[in-house]
Amino acid sequence: MQPSIALRMFQPTKRMMADSAAHTISQRLRTLKRIPPELIPLGIVVGIAVGFAGYSMARKLVVDKQIRLSRQNRKD
């Protein structure tokens, strides 16, 4: 008995199984060579912007005493 078409759609193909099998870190790093060189500066700028945004958000939560991080005057 064969699985229905709907169930067969979710089964991985042989090619998918071969692509994901036993990749080492060095093999995955080699795929970075396929990134176009024009996109590397963009990635650096976006990475720095995300880093600054995370720092700013964390600093705001730690320094600003006006922010309520939990409920107050809660009656149990």
N, CA, C and O atoms as a Tripos MOL2 file, in Angstrom:
@<TRIPOS>MOLECULE
protein
  304   303    76     0     0
PROTEIN
NO_CHARGES

@<TRIPOS>ATOM
      1 N           0.8340   -1.1750    0.0000 N.3       1 MET1
      2 CA          0.0000    0.0000    0.0000 C.3       1 MET1
      3 C           0.8840    1.2460    0.0000 C.2       1 MET1
      4 O           1.7470    1.3920    0.8650 O.2       1 MET1
      5 N           0.6750    2.1350   -0.9580 N.am      2 GLN2
      6 CA          1.4750    3.3440   -1.0760 C.3       2 GLN2
      7 C           0.8330    4.4880   -0.2920 C.2       2 GLN2
      8 O          -0.3920    4.5690   -0.2000 O.2       2 GLN2
      9 N           1.6620    5.3760    0.2770 N.am      3 PRO3
     10 CA          1.0850    6.5270    0.9790 C.3       3 PRO3
     11 C           0.3780    7.4490   -0.0100 C.2       3 PRO3
     12 O           0.7030    7.4860   -1.1970 O.2       3 PRO3
     13 N          -0.5650    8.1680    0.4950 N.am      4 SER4
     14 CA         -1.3170    9.0710   -0.3750 C.3       4 SER4
     15 C          -0.4070   10.1920   -0.8660 C.2       4 SER4
     16 O           0.6990   10.3860   -0.3620 O.2       4 SER4
     17 N          -0.8920   10.9110   -1.8450 N.am      5 ILE5
     18 CA         -0.1090   12.0000   -2.4340 C.3       5 ILE5
     19 C           0.1920   13.0760   -1.3890 C.2       5 ILE5
     20 O           1.2850   13.6420   -1.3780 O.2       5 ILE5
     21 N          -0.7590   13.3560   -0.5250 N.am      6 ALA6
     22 CA         -0.5490   14.3870    0.4930 C.3       6 ALA6
     23 C           0.5720   13.9980    1.4510 C.2       6 ALA6
     24 O           1.3700   14.8540    1.8320 O.2       6 ALA6
     25 N           0.6520   12.7350    1.8490 N.am      7 LEU7
     26 CA          1.7090   12.3050    2.7580 C.3       7 LEU7
     27 C           3.0540   12.1940    2.0450 C.2       7 LEU7
     28 O           4.0960   12.4630    2.6420 O.2       7 LEU7
     29 N           3.0360   11.8080    0.7930 N.am      8 ARG8
     30 CA          4.2750   11.6840    0.0300 C.3       8 ARG8
     31 C           4.9340   13.0420   -0.1730 C.2       8 ARG8
     32 O           6.1500   13.1300   -0.3430 O.2       8 ARG8
     33 N           4.1320   14.0940   -0.1550 N.am      9 MET9
     34 CA          4.6470   15.4370   -0.3680 C.3       9 MET9
     35 C           5.6000   15.8510    0.7520 C.2       9 MET9
     36 O           6.5090   16.6440    0.5080 O.2       9 MET9
     37 N           5.4210   15.3390    1.9710 N.am     10 PHE10
     38 CA          6.2250   15.7360    3.1120 C.3      10 PHE10
     39 C           7.4350   14.8350    3.3470 C.2      10 PHE10
     40 O           8.2030   15.0750    4.2790 O.2      10 PHE10
     41 N           7.6170   13.8170    2.5320 N.am     11 GLN11
     42 CA          8.7620   12.9350    2.6930 C.3      11 GLN11
     43 C           9.9830   13.5620    2.0190 C.2      11 GLN11
     44 O           9.8680   14.0870    0.9110 O.2      11 GLN11
     45 N          11.1620   13.5150    2.6750 N.am     12 PRO12
     46 CA         12.3550   14.0870    2.0440 C.3      12 PRO12
     47 C          12.7900   13.2460    0.8410 C.2      12 PRO12
     48 O          12.6690   12.0210    0.8450 O.2      12 PRO12
     49 N          13.2920   13.9210   -0.1730 N.am     13 THR13
     50 CA         13.7780   13.2180   -1.3520 C.3      13 THR13
     51 C          15.1710   12.6710   -1.0720 C.2      13 THR13
     52 O          15.8020   13.0470   -0.0850 O.2      13 THR13
     53 N          15.6510   11.7860   -1.9370 N.am     14 LYS14
     54 CA         16.9930   11.2250   -1.7660 C.3      14 LYS14
     55 C          18.0460   12.3190   -1.8590 C.2      14 LYS14
     56 O          19.0590   12.2620   -1.1600 O.2      14 LYS14
     57 N          17.8240   13.3030   -2.7020 N.am     15 ARG15
     58 CA         18.7870   14.3950   -2.8540 C.3      15 ARG15
     59 C          18.8550   15.2330   -1.5880 C.2      15 ARG15
     60 O          19.9410   15.6440   -1.1790 O.2      15 ARG15
     61 N          17.7150   15.4910   -0.9640 N.am     16 MET16
     62 CA         17.7050   16.2500    0.2880 C.3      16 MET16
     63 C          18.4440   15.4900    1.3710 C.2      16 MET16
     64 O          19.1790   16.0940    2.1530 O.2      16 MET16
     65 N          18.2660   14.1900    1.4340 N.am     17 MET17
     66 CA         18.9390   13.3840    2.4430 C.3      17 MET17
     67 C          20.4530   13.4090    2.2240 C.2      17 MET17
     68 O          21.2150   13.4540    3.1900 O.2      17 MET17
     69 N          20.8940   13.3810    0.9610 N.am     18 ALA18
     70 CA         22.3250   13.3780    0.6710 C.3      18 ALA18
     71 C          22.9400   14.7420    0.9660 C.2      18 ALA18
     72 O          24.0810   14.8080    1.4230 O.2      18 ALA18
     73 N          22.2070   15.8420    0.7150 N.am     19 ASP19
     74 CA         22.7390   17.1780    0.9440 C.3      19 ASP19
     75 C          22.9420   17.4710    2.4240 C.2      19 ASP19
     76 O          23.8900   18.1670    2.7860 O.2      19 ASP19
     77 N          22.0850   16.9630    3.2740 N.am     20 SER20
     78 CA         22.1680   17.3000    4.6840 C.3      20 SER20
     79 C          22.9960   16.3130    5.4860 C.2      20 SER20
     80 O          23.1700   16.4980    6.6910 O.2      20 SER20
     81 N          23.5050   15.2850    4.8590 N.am     21 ALA21
     82 CA         24.2230   14.2440    5.5950 C.3      21 ALA21
     83 C          25.6840   14.6250    5.7830 C.2      21 ALA21
     84 O          26.3840   14.9260    4.8160 O.2      21 ALA21
     85 N          26.1380   14.6100    7.0250 N.am     22 ALA22
     86 CA         27.5470   14.6990    7.4040 C.3      22 ALA22
     87 C          28.2760   15.9140    6.8510 C.2      22 ALA22
     88 O          29.3430   15.7630    6.2550 O.2      22 ALA22
     89 N          27.7410   17.0920    7.0280 N.am     23 HIS23
     90 CA         28.4610   18.3050    6.6590 C.3      23 HIS23
     91 C          29.2580   18.7720    7.8670 C.2      23 HIS23
     92 O          28.7300   18.8930    8.9730 O.2      23 HIS23
     93 N          30.5190   19.0290    7.6370 N.am     24 THR24
     94 CA         31.3500   19.5440    8.7150 C.3      24 THR24
     95 C          31.3240   21.0680    8.6800 C.2      24 THR24
     96 O          30.8130   21.6700    7.7360 O.2      24 THR24
     97 N          31.8710   21.6740    9.7040 N.am     25 ILE25
     98 CA         31.8880   23.1420    9.7590 C.3      25 ILE25
     99 C          32.7020   23.6980    8.6050 C.2      25 ILE25
    100 O          32.3090   24.6970    8.0020 O.2      25 ILE25
    101 N          33.8210   23.0760    8.2850 N.am     26 SER26
    102 CA         34.6540   23.5850    7.1930 C.3      26 SER26
    103 C          33.9320   23.4910    5.8530 C.2      26 SER26
    104 O          34.0980   24.3570    4.9940 O.2      26 SER26
    105 N          33.1320   22.4440    5.6740 N.am     27 GLN27
    106 CA         32.3640   22.3490    4.4300 C.3      27 GLN27
    107 C          31.3160   23.4450    4.3620 C.2      27 GLN27
    108 O          31.0660   24.0040    3.2950 O.2      27 GLN27
    109 N          30.7030   23.7550    5.4990 N.am     28 ARG28
    110 CA         29.6990   24.8290    5.5050 C.3      28 ARG28
    111 C          30.3500   26.1890    5.3100 C.2      28 ARG28
    112 O          29.7560   27.0650    4.6820 O.2      28 ARG28
    113 N          31.5640   26.3880    5.8350 N.am     29 LEU29
    114 CA         32.2570   27.6550    5.6450 C.3      29 LEU29
    115 C          32.6530   27.8690    4.1870 C.2      29 LEU29
    116 O          32.7310   29.0060    3.7220 O.2      29 LEU29
    117 N          32.9010   26.7810    3.4710 N.am     30 ARG30
    118 CA         33.2360   26.9050    2.0530 C.3      30 ARG30
    119 C          32.0780   27.4760    1.2530 C.2      30 ARG30
    120 O          32.2910   28.0820    0.2030 O.2      30 ARG30
    121 N          30.8470   27.2890    1.7390 N.am     31 THR31
    122 CA         29.7000   27.8400    1.0040 C.3      31 THR31
    123 C          29.6560   29.3560    1.1020 C.2      31 THR31
    124 O          28.9670   30.0030    0.3130 O.2      31 THR31
    125 N          30.3830   29.9400    2.0660 N.am     32 LEU32
    126 CA         30.4290   31.4010    2.1580 C.3      32 LEU32
    127 C          31.1160   32.0240    0.9490 C.2      32 LEU32
    128 O          30.9060   33.2000    0.6520 O.2      32 LEU32
    129 N          31.9310   31.2450    0.2550 N.am     33 LYS33
    130 CA         32.6000   31.7570   -0.9330 C.3      33 LYS33
    131 C          31.6120   32.0570   -2.0540 C.2      33 LYS33
    132 O          31.9210   32.8000   -2.9850 O.2      33 LYS33
    133 N          30.4090   31.4650   -1.9550 N.am     34 ARG34
    134 CA         29.3980   31.7070   -2.9890 C.3      34 ARG34
    135 C          28.6610   33.0310   -2.7900 C.2      34 ARG34
    136 O          27.9070   33.4530   -3.6660 O.2      34 ARG34
    137 N          28.8690   33.6890   -1.6510 N.am     35 ILE35
    138 CA         28.2160   34.9790   -1.4130 C.3      35 ILE35
    139 C          28.8850   36.0280   -2.2990 C.2      35 ILE35
    140 O          30.1120   36.1290   -2.3030 O.2      35 ILE35
    141 N          28.1120   36.8040   -3.0420 N.am     36 PRO36
    142 CA         28.7070   37.8400   -3.8930 C.3      36 PRO36
    143 C          29.4690   38.8610   -3.0400 C.2      36 PRO36
    144 O          28.9900   39.2510   -1.9760 O.2      36 PRO36
    145 N          30.6370   39.2930   -3.4920 N.am     37 PRO37
    146 CA         31.4480   40.2280   -2.7000 C.3      37 PRO37
    147 C          30.7470   41.5630   -2.4340 C.2      37 PRO37
    148 O          31.0750   42.2550   -1.4700 O.2      37 PRO37
    149 N          29.7890   41.9230   -3.2810 N.am     38 GLU38
    150 CA         29.0890   43.1900   -3.0840 C.3      38 GLU38
    151 C          28.2150   43.1640   -1.8320 C.2      38 GLU38
    152 O          27.9090   44.2170   -1.2720 O.2      38 GLU38
    153 N          27.8090   41.9680   -1.3870 N.am     39 LEU39
    154 CA         26.9100   41.8580   -0.2420 C.3      39 LEU39
    155 C          27.6440   41.8290    1.0980 C.2      39 LEU39
    156 O          27.0150   42.0010    2.1420 O.2      39 LEU39
    157 N          28.9480   41.6170    1.0910 N.am     40 ILE40
    158 CA         29.6900   41.5350    2.3470 C.3      40 ILE40
    159 C          29.6580   42.8510    3.1190 C.2      40 ILE40
    160 O          29.3870   42.8190    4.3200 O.2      40 ILE40
    161 N          29.9200   44.0170    2.5000 N.am     41 PRO41
    162 CA         29.8130   45.2730    3.2650 C.3      41 PRO41
    163 C          28.3970   45.5160    3.8050 C.2      41 PRO41
    164 O          28.2360   46.0390    4.9080 O.2      41 PRO41
    165 N          27.3920   45.1440    3.0430 N.am     42 LEU42
    166 CA         26.0130   45.2880    3.4980 C.3      42 LEU42
    167 C          25.7670   44.4270    4.7300 C.2      42 LEU42
    168 O          25.1300   44.8760    5.6830 O.2      42 LEU42
    169 N          26.2640   43.2040    4.7180 N.am     43 GLY43
    170 CA         26.1150   42.3190    5.8690 C.3      43 GLY43
    171 C          26.8080   42.8650    7.0990 C.2      43 GLY43
    172 O          26.2930   42.7460    8.2110 O.2      43 GLY43
    173 N          27.9850   43.4690    6.9090 N.am     44 ILE44
    174 CA         28.7150   44.0650    8.0370 C.3      44 ILE44
    175 C          27.9230   45.2250    8.6270 C.2      44 ILE44
    176 O          27.7900   45.3310    9.8460 O.2      44 ILE44
    177 N          27.4000   46.0920    7.7690 N.am     45 VAL45
    178 CA         26.6380   47.2500    8.2440 C.3      45 VAL45
    179 C          25.3700   46.8150    8.9710 C.2      45 VAL45
    180 O          25.0390   47.3640   10.0220 O.2      45 VAL45
    181 N          24.6630   45.8380    8.4220 N.am     46 VAL46
    182 CA         23.4400   45.3390    9.0660 C.3      46 VAL46
    183 C          23.7770   44.6740   10.3960 C.2      46 VAL46
    184 O          23.0460   44.8410   11.3720 O.2      46 VAL46
    185 N          24.8710   43.9250   10.4470 N.am     47 GLY47
    186 CA         25.2960   43.2950   11.6930 C.3      47 GLY47
    187 C          25.6150   44.3130   12.7730 C.2      47 GLY47
    188 O          25.2280   44.1370   13.9280 O.2      47 GLY47
    189 N          26.3200   45.3810   12.4040 N.am     48 ILE48
    190 CA         26.6370   46.4460   13.3610 C.3      48 ILE48
    191 C          25.3640   47.1330   13.8370 C.2      48 ILE48
    192 O          25.2260   47.4310   15.0230 O.2      48 ILE48
    193 N          24.4340   47.3880   12.9180 N.am     49 ALA49
    194 CA         23.1710   48.0370   13.3010 C.3      49 ALA49
    195 C          22.3720   47.1680   14.2660 C.2      49 ALA49
    196 O          21.8130   47.6810   15.2350 O.2      49 ALA49
    197 N          22.3120   45.8720   14.0190 N.am     50 VAL50
    198 CA         21.5940   44.9570   14.9200 C.3      50 VAL50
    199 C          22.2860   44.9090   16.2830 C.2      50 VAL50
    200 O          21.6210   44.8490   17.3170 O.2      50 VAL50
    201 N          23.6130   44.9360   16.2850 N.am     51 GLY51
    202 CA         24.3610   44.9510   17.5410 C.3      51 GLY51
    203 C          24.0820   46.2010   18.3580 C.2      51 GLY51
    204 O          23.8520   46.1190   19.5640 O.2      51 GLY51
    205 N          24.1010   47.3590   17.7050 N.am     52 PHE52
    206 CA         23.7980   48.6140   18.4040 C.3      52 PHE52
    207 C          22.3600   48.6340   18.9080 C.2      52 PHE52
    208 O          22.0970   49.1320   20.0020 O.2      52 PHE52
    209 N          21.4370   48.1060   18.1300 N.am     53 ALA53
    210 CA         20.0360   48.0710   18.5630 C.3      53 ALA53
    211 C          19.8810   47.1920   19.8000 C.2      53 ALA53
    212 O          19.1680   47.5610   20.7330 O.2      53 ALA53
    213 N          20.5340   46.0450   19.8180 N.am     54 GLY54
    214 CA         20.4790   45.1660   20.9840 C.3      54 GLY54
    215 C          21.0960   45.8200   22.2040 C.2      54 GLY54
    216 O          20.5490   45.7300   23.3030 O.2      54 GLY54
    217 N          22.2350   46.4770   22.0180 N.am     55 TYR55
    218 CA         22.8910   47.1750   23.1340 C.3      55 TYR55
    219 C          21.9930   48.2850   23.6630 C.2      55 TYR55
    220 O          21.8400   48.4350   24.8750 O.2      55 TYR55
    221 N          21.4050   49.0570   22.7730 N.am     56 SER56
    222 CA         20.5520   50.1730   23.1800 C.3      56 SER56
    223 C          19.3320   49.6740   23.9410 C.2      56 SER56
    224 O          18.9490   50.2610   24.9530 O.2      56 SER56
    225 N          18.7240   48.6020   23.4670 N.am     57 MET57
    226 CA         17.5500   48.0480   24.1300 C.3      57 MET57
    227 C          17.9100   47.5120   25.5190 C.2      57 MET57
    228 O          17.1940   47.7620   26.4880 O.2      57 MET57
    229 N          19.0020   46.7870   25.6090 N.am     58 ALA58
    230 CA         19.4250   46.2260   26.8960 C.3      58 ALA58
    231 C          19.7730   47.3420   27.8750 C.2      58 ALA58
    232 O          19.4150   47.2740   29.0510 O.2      58 ALA58
    233 N          20.4580   48.3470   27.4010 N.am     59 ARG59
    234 CA         20.8280   49.4650   28.2780 C.3      59 ARG59
    235 C          19.5910   50.2090   28.7630 C.2      59 ARG59
    236 O          19.5280   50.6100   29.9250 O.2      59 ARG59
    237 N          18.6160   50.3950   27.8960 N.am     60 LYS60
    238 CA         17.3750   51.0700   28.2790 C.3      60 LYS60
    239 C          16.6570   50.2930   29.3800 C.2      60 LYS60
    240 O          16.1410   50.8900   30.3250 O.2      60 LYS60
    241 N          16.6210   48.9690   29.2630 N.am     61 LEU61
    242 CA         15.9520   48.1600   30.2790 C.3      61 LEU61
    243 C          16.6920   48.1850   31.6110 C.2      61 LEU61
    244 O          16.0590   48.1050   32.6640 O.2      61 LEU61
    245 N          17.9980   48.2920   31.5870 N.am     62 VAL62
    246 CA         18.7820   48.2730   32.8190 C.3      62 VAL62
    247 C          18.8340   49.6420   33.4880 C.2      62 VAL62
    248 O          18.7250   49.7330   34.7100 O.2      62 VAL62
    249 N          18.9960   50.7020   32.7110 N.am     63 VAL63
    250 CA         19.2410   52.0390   33.2610 C.3      63 VAL63
    251 C          17.9500   52.7780   33.6060 C.2      63 VAL63
    252 O          17.8830   53.4380   34.6420 O.2      63 VAL63
    253 N          16.9270   52.6800   32.7610 N.am     64 ASP64
    254 CA         15.7140   53.4810   32.9450 C.3      64 ASP64
    255 C          14.8610   52.9170   34.0780 C.2      64 ASP64
    256 O          14.3650   51.7930   33.9940 O.2      64 ASP64
    257 N          14.6960   53.7010   35.1310 N.am     65 LYS65
    258 CA         13.9250   53.2580   36.2980 C.3      65 LYS65
    259 C          12.4230   53.5070   36.1240 C.2      65 LYS65
    260 O          11.6320   53.0670   36.9590 O.2      65 LYS65
    261 N          12.0220   54.1920   35.0760 N.am     66 GLN66
    262 CA         10.6140   54.4800   34.8330 C.3      66 GLN66
    263 C           9.8850   53.3080   34.1780 C.2      66 GLN66
    264 O           8.6540   53.2730   34.1690 O.2      66 GLN66
    265 N          10.6140   52.3710   33.6410 N.am     67 ILE67
    266 CA         10.0040   51.2350   32.9510 C.3      67 ILE67
    267 C           9.5430   50.2120   33.9760 C.2      67 ILE67
    268 O          10.3150   49.8000   34.8420 O.2      67 ILE67
    269 N           8.2870   49.8040   33.8780 N.am     68 ARG68
    270 CA          7.7640   48.7470   34.7530 C.3      68 ARG68
    271 C           7.9840   47.4110   34.0730 C.2      68 ARG68
    272 O           7.4690   47.1710   32.9800 O.2      68 ARG68
    273 N           8.7360   46.5540   34.7080 N.am     69 LEU69
    274 CA          9.0140   45.2460   34.1340 C.3      69 LEU69
    275 C           8.1060   44.1640   34.7110 C.2      69 LEU69
    276 O           8.0940   43.0360   34.2190 O.2      69 LEU69
    277 N           7.3490   44.5010   35.7490 N.am     70 SER70
    278 CA          6.4050   43.5560   36.3360 C.3      70 SER70
    279 C           5.1930   44.3270   36.8380 C.2      70 SER70
    280 O           5.2420   45.5500   36.9700 O.2      70 SER70
    281 N           4.1150   43.6200   37.1150 N.am     71 ARG71
    282 CA          2.8970   44.2630   37.6070 C.3      71 ARG71
    283 C           3.1000   44.7590   39.0360 C.2      71 ARG71
    284 O           3.8220   44.1560   39.8300 O.2      71 ARG71
    285 N           2.4500   45.8590   39.3310 N.am     72 GLN72
    286 CA          2.5270   46.4070   40.6750 C.3      72 GLN72
    287 C           1.1330   46.5130   41.2490 C.2      72 GLN72
    288 O           0.1520   46.5770   40.5070 O.2      72 GLN72
    289 N           1.0380   46.5330   42.5940 N.am     73 ASN73
    290 CA         -0.2410   46.6470   43.3000 C.3      73 ASN73
    291 C          -1.2240   45.5560   42.8670 C.2      73 ASN73
    292 O          -2.4080   45.8220   42.6600 O.2      73 ASN73
    293 N          -0.7370   44.3720   42.7380 N.am     74 ARG74
    294 CA         -1.5690   43.2640   42.3110 C.3      74 ARG74
    295 C          -2.1590   42.5850   43.5440 C.2      74 ARG74
    296 O          -1.4240   42.1870   44.4470 O.2      74 ARG74
    297 N          -3.4450   42.4560   43.5810 N.am     75 LYS75
    298 CA         -4.1160   41.8170   44.7120 C.3      75 LYS75
    299 C          -4.3470   40.3440   44.4080 C.2      75 LYS75
    300 O          -4.9670   40.0000   43.4030 O.2      75 LYS75
    301 N          -3.8480   39.4860   45.2730 N.am     76 ASP76
    302 CA         -3.9910   38.0430   45.0520 C.3      76 ASP76
    303 C          -5.2190   37.4990   45.7230 C.2      76 ASP76
    304 O          -5.4900   36.3020   45.6380 O.2      76 ASP76
@<TRIPOS>BOND
     1     1     2 1
     2     2     3 1
     3     3     4 2
     4     3     5 am
     5     5     6 1
     6     6     7 1
     7     7     8 2
     8     7     9 am
     9     9    10 1
    10    10    11 1
    11    11    12 2
    12    11    13 am
    13    13    14 1
    14    14    15 1
    15    15    16 2
    16    15    17 am
    17    17    18 1
    18    18    19 1
    19    19    20 2
    20    19    21 am
    21    21    22 1
    22    22    23 1
    23    23    24 2
    24    23    25 am
    25    25    26 1
    26    26    27 1
    27    27    28 2
    28    27    29 am
    29    29    30 1
    30    30    31 1
    31    31    32 2
    32    31    33 am
    33    33    34 1
    34    34    35 1
    35    35    36 2
    36    35    37 am
    37    37    38 1
    38    38    39 1
    39    39    40 2
    40    39    41 am
    41    41    42 1
    42    42    43 1
    43    43    44 2
    44    43    45 am
    45    45    46 1
    46    46    47 1
    47    47    48 2
    48    47    49 am
    49    49    50 1
    50    50    51 1
    51    51    52 2
    52    51    53 am
    53    53    54 1
    54    54    55 1
    55    55    56 2
    56    55    57 am
    57    57    58 1
    58    58    59 1
    59    59    60 2
    60    59    61 am
    61    61    62 1
    62    62    63 1
    63    63    64 2
    64    63    65 am
    65    65    66 1
    66    66    67 1
    67    67    68 2
    68    67    69 am
    69    69    70 1
    70    70    71 1
    71    71    72 2
    72    71    73 am
    73    73    74 1
    74    74    75 1
    75    75    76 2
    76    75    77 am
    77    77    78 1
    78    78    79 1
    79    79    80 2
    80    79    81 am
    81    81    82 1
    82    82    83 1
    83    83    84 2
    84    83    85 am
    85    85    86 1
    86    86    87 1
    87    87    88 2
    88    87    89 am
    89    89    90 1
    90    90    91 1
    91    91    92 2
    92    91    93 am
    93    93    94 1
    94    94    95 1
    95    95    96 2
    96    95    97 am
    97    97    98 1
    98    98    99 1
    99    99   100 2
   100    99   101 am
   101   101   102 1
   102   102   103 1
   103   103   104 2
   104   103   105 am
   105   105   106 1
   106   106   107 1
   107   107   108 2
   108   107   109 am
   109   109   110 1
   110   110   111 1
   111   111   112 2
   112   111   113 am
   113   113   114 1
   114   114   115 1
   115   115   116 2
   116   115   117 am
   117   117   118 1
   118   118   119 1
   119   119   120 2
   120   119   121 am
   121   121   122 1
   122   122   123 1
   123   123   124 2
   124   123   125 am
   125   125   126 1
   126   126   127 1
   127   127   128 2
   128   127   129 am
   129   129   130 1
   130   130   131 1
   131   131   132 2
   132   131   133 am
   133   133   134 1
   134   134   135 1
   135   135   136 2
   136   135   137 am
   137   137   138 1
   138   138   139 1
   139   139   140 2
   140   139   141 am
   141   141   142 1
   142   142   143 1
   143   143   144 2
   144   143   145 am
   145   145   146 1
   146   146   147 1
   147   147   148 2
   148   147   149 am
   149   149   150 1
   150   150   151 1
   151   151   152 2
   152   151   153 am
   153   153   154 1
   154   154   155 1
   155   155   156 2
   156   155   157 am
   157   157   158 1
   158   158   159 1
   159   159   160 2
   160   159   161 am
   161   161   162 1
   162   162   163 1
   163   163   164 2
   164   163   165 am
   165   165   166 1
   166   166   167 1
   167   167   168 2
   168   167   169 am
   169   169   170 1
   170   170   171 1
   171   171   172 2
   172   171   173 am
   173   173   174 1
   174   174   175 1
   175   175   176 2
   176   175   177 am
   177   177   178 1
   178   178   179 1
   179   179   180 2
   180   179   181 am
   181   181   182 1
   182   182   183 1
   183   183   184 2
   184   183   185 am
   185   185   186 1
   186   186   187 1
   187   187   188 2
   188   187   189 am
   189   189   190 1
   190   190   191 1
   191   191   192 2
   192   191   193 am
   193   193   194 1
   194   194   195 1
   195   195   196 2
   196   195   197 am
   197   197   198 1
   198   198   199 1
   199   199   200 2
   200   199   201 am
   201   201   202 1
   202   202   203 1
   203   203   204 2
   204   203   205 am
   205   205   206 1
   206   206   207 1
   207   207   208 2
   208   207   209 am
   209   209   210 1
   210   210   211 1
   211   211   212 2
   212   211   213 am
   213   213   214 1
   214   214   215 1
   215   215   216 2
   216   215   217 am
   217   217   218 1
   218   218   219 1
   219   219   220 2
   220   219   221 am
   221   221   222 1
   222   222   223 1
   223   223   224 2
   224   223   225 am
   225   225   226 1
   226   226   227 1
   227   227   228 2
   228   227   229 am
   229   229   230 1
   230   230   231 1
   231   231   232 2
   232   231   233 am
   233   233   234 1
   234   234   235 1
   235   235   236 2
   236   235   237 am
   237   237   238 1
   238   238   239 1
   239   239   240 2
   240   239   241 am
   241   241   242 1
   242   242   243 1
   243   243   244 2
   244   243   245 am
   245   245   246 1
   246   246   247 1
   247   247   248 2
   248   247   249 am
   249   249   250 1
   250   250   251 1
   251   251   252 2
   252   251   253 am
   253   253   254 1
   254   254   255 1
   255   255   256 2
   256   255   257 am
   257   257   258 1
   258   258   259 1
   259   259   260 2
   260   259   261 am
   261   261   262 1
   262   262   263 1
   263   263   264 2
   264   263   265 am
   265   265   266 1
   266   266   267 1
   267   267   268 2
   268   267   269 am
   269   269   270 1
   270   270   271 1
   271   271   272 2
   272   271   273 am
   273   273   274 1
   274   274   275 1
   275   275   276 2
   276   275   277 am
   277   277   278 1
   278   278   279 1
   279   279   280 2
   280   279   281 am
   281   281   282 1
   282   282   283 1
   283   283   284 2
   284   283   285 am
   285   285   286 1
   286   286   287 1
   287   287   288 2
   288   287   289 am
   289   289   290 1
   290   290   291 1
   291   291   292 2
   292   291   293 am
   293   293   294 1
   294   294   295 1
   295   295   296 2
   296   295   297 am
   297   297   298 1
   298   298   299 1
   299   299   300 2
   300   299   301 am
   301   301   302 1
   302   302   303 1
   303   303   304 2
@<TRIPOS>SUBSTRUCTURE
     1 MET1         2 RESIDUE 1 A MET
     2 GLN2         6 RESIDUE 1 A GLN
     3 PRO3        10 RESIDUE 1 A PRO
     4 SER4        14 RESIDUE 1 A SER
     5 ILE5        18 RESIDUE 1 A ILE
     6 ALA6        22 RESIDUE 1 A ALA
     7 LEU7        26 RESIDUE 1 A LEU
     8 ARG8        30 RESIDUE 1 A ARG
     9 MET9        34 RESIDUE 1 A MET
    10 PHE10       38 RESIDUE 1 A PHE
    11 GLN11       42 RESIDUE 1 A GLN
    12 PRO12       46 RESIDUE 1 A PRO
    13 THR13       50 RESIDUE 1 A THR
    14 LYS14       54 RESIDUE 1 A LYS
    15 ARG15       58 RESIDUE 1 A ARG
    16 MET16       62 RESIDUE 1 A MET
    17 MET17       66 RESIDUE 1 A MET
    18 ALA18       70 RESIDUE 1 A ALA
    19 ASP19       74 RESIDUE 1 A ASP
    20 SER20       78 RESIDUE 1 A SER
    21 ALA21       82 RESIDUE 1 A ALA
    22 ALA22       86 RESIDUE 1 A ALA
    23 HIS23       90 RESIDUE 1 A HIS
    24 THR24       94 RESIDUE 1 A THR
    25 ILE25       98 RESIDUE 1 A ILE
    26 SER26      102 RESIDUE 1 A SER
    27 GLN27      106 RESIDUE 1 A GLN
    28 ARG28      110 RESIDUE 1 A ARG
    29 LEU29      114 RESIDUE 1 A LEU
    30 ARG30      118 RESIDUE 1 A ARG
    31 THR31      122 RESIDUE 1 A THR
    32 LEU32      126 RESIDUE 1 A LEU
    33 LYS33      130 RESIDUE 1 A LYS
    34 ARG34      134 RESIDUE 1 A ARG
    35 ILE35      138 RESIDUE 1 A ILE
    36 PRO36      142 RESIDUE 1 A PRO
    37 PRO37      146 RESIDUE 1 A PRO
    38 GLU38      150 RESIDUE 1 A GLU
    39 LEU39      154 RESIDUE 1 A LEU
    40 ILE40      158 RESIDUE 1 A ILE
    41 PRO41      162 RESIDUE 1 A PRO
    42 LEU42      166 RESIDUE 1 A LEU
    43 GLY43      170 RESIDUE 1 A GLY
    44 ILE44      174 RESIDUE 1 A ILE
    45 VAL45      178 RESIDUE 1 A VAL
    46 VAL46      182 RESIDUE 1 A VAL
    47 GLY47      186 RESIDUE 1 A GLY
    48 ILE48      190 RESIDUE 1 A ILE
    49 ALA49      194 RESIDUE 1 A ALA
    50 VAL50      198 RESIDUE 1 A VAL
    51 GLY51      202 RESIDUE 1 A GLY
    52 PHE52      206 RESIDUE 1 A PHE
    53 ALA53      210 RESIDUE 1 A ALA
    54 GLY54      214 RESIDUE 1 A GLY
    55 TYR55      218 RESIDUE 1 A TYR
    56 SER56      222 RESIDUE 1 A SER
    57 MET57      226 RESIDUE 1 A MET
    58 ALA58      230 RESIDUE 1 A ALA
    59 ARG59      234 RESIDUE 1 A ARG
    60 LYS60      238 RESIDUE 1 A LYS
    61 LEU61      242 RESIDUE 1 A LEU
    62 VAL62      246 RESIDUE 1 A VAL
    63 VAL63      250 RESIDUE 1 A VAL
    64 ASP64      254 RESIDUE 1 A ASP
    65 LYS65      258 RESIDUE 1 A LYS
    66 GLN66      262 RESIDUE 1 A GLN
    67 ILE67      266 RESIDUE 1 A ILE
    68 ARG68      270 RESIDUE 1 A ARG
    69 LEU69      274 RESIDUE 1 A LEU
    70 SER70      278 RESIDUE 1 A SER
    71 ARG71      282 RESIDUE 1 A ARG
    72 GLN72      286 RESIDUE 1 A GLN
    73 ASN73      290 RESIDUE 1 A ASN
    74 ARG74      294 RESIDUE 1 A ARG
    75 LYS75      298 RESIDUE 1 A LYS
    76 ASP76      302 RESIDUE 1 A ASP
